[in-house]
């Protein structure tokens, strides 16, 4: 009995079929919080002047407000960017500082 002959059963496929959908007893309910409009985000180094409310910065958290201003000190102009987080953490960057942030993919 070294060779076993397979006899095809009429009406069945000759190879396994890949299911496109899991059977009902194995499905879990899905809750889509963003309505299918998710924004792709990634950790990137951006200029402080490019930060927006809704971005996430380590040490600050989710940014709630960004205020840019121009300050003249003697003969020079400075461009401070004040970033405020959700728990009242406030940090001032120079406009040209590079900051690691979790930001949406912007084109």
Steps between C-alpha positions, in 0.01 A plus 500: 500500500768748405275693268158632602274601216285803556157484350350845439162563655256640242412867559805589713803701390825316443699740720427700817310823453607823671209660682450871442298536819524325835198289592244679722577314824863618480439867419535776756311828488706789359470855630644755259563817702621718213236400247757361259674834459817418693796729447829322453749625756866431556786614723697763311739783574330827407572868552336651807322751277330208318337354814120511508234433763434124505864398450674307779841598638694291757509674838202721410238255378214594270540862391196716574634836379791645305578874518764655275634852557785725391719666764763766429805479727744779417578470130374141471156355456406173669210275415385314813236229465306428821353150510246401765396144585176364639611492864625860507858424399639796308828509311660770289705404193686712248321494166798323340530227769447145383253303712411130495121480464224254411348687206268416210653420165505840334578544135 
